[in-house]
């Protein structure tokens, strides 16, 4: 229960951070700055700094939640950031929410509740052997690299491809966060000597950069649903496959879980598109 409460508070912080960062990134034309140049431009914008602070608080809450509970539990709950981001975006844009947004919000809540109650996700081990992580890198690394290359070659698919890379990197970072928190329990010295810490920095920084570029590259409707769905999916798969986390279900309960996951995915995509529709076009002309 404590892990769930902390995860929901983290989701609220992430919602504030994502709305603020997207609005700041939208003010920088796509052809004007990318990569580290984009970050150097954004760091001078107070709104973007507020967004980063929101993300930092969200990540701190996520780390605490992962220390208390499993990836399979915490990461899906972070999707509720959409429930907070949607009204925040609506207020900021001076628009009203659609009735369908409320319906999708109820479906997402119901799906999450069914998944948590019926599946009763539980923790496995906090760390995994290096060999398991190398196998993970061998599978996911080429996908991320392919997305980054494709984003340079196709302007029309750039936002989606960067969002895929972002979702994968953040999902991996979530799993590494859980392992890093466990190592920290053995002392700061052990943490500084661990490979998990530095792998986390690489994955987190990579996701942070690709997210900023995805927000800048095109409509938020193209990027936000993809990264929002992929993050918990990748983290959950890593939790089950390499950290041996468990979903306690038997017989007909698996049917309930499958339906709950399908409802959560559909509702997440619909809410992400709804939130994106409230945002200005990304990568357009700079505003004074």
Secondary structure, DSSP 4 states (H G I P E B T S, - for coil): -HHHHHHHHHHHHHHHHHHHHHHHHHTS-TTT--HHHHHHHHTT-HHHHHHHHHHHHHHHHHHHHHHHS-HHHHHHHHTTHHHHHHHHHHHHHT-PPPHHHHHHHHHHHHHHHHHHHHH--B---S---HHHHHHHHHHHHHHHHHHHHHHHH-STTHHHHHHHHHHHHHHHHHHHHHHHHHHHTT-HHHHHT-HHHHHHHHHHHHHHHHHHHHHHHS-HHHHHHHHHHHHHHHHHHHHHHTS--B----THHHHHHHHHHHHHHHHHHHHHHHHHHTSPPTT-PPP-
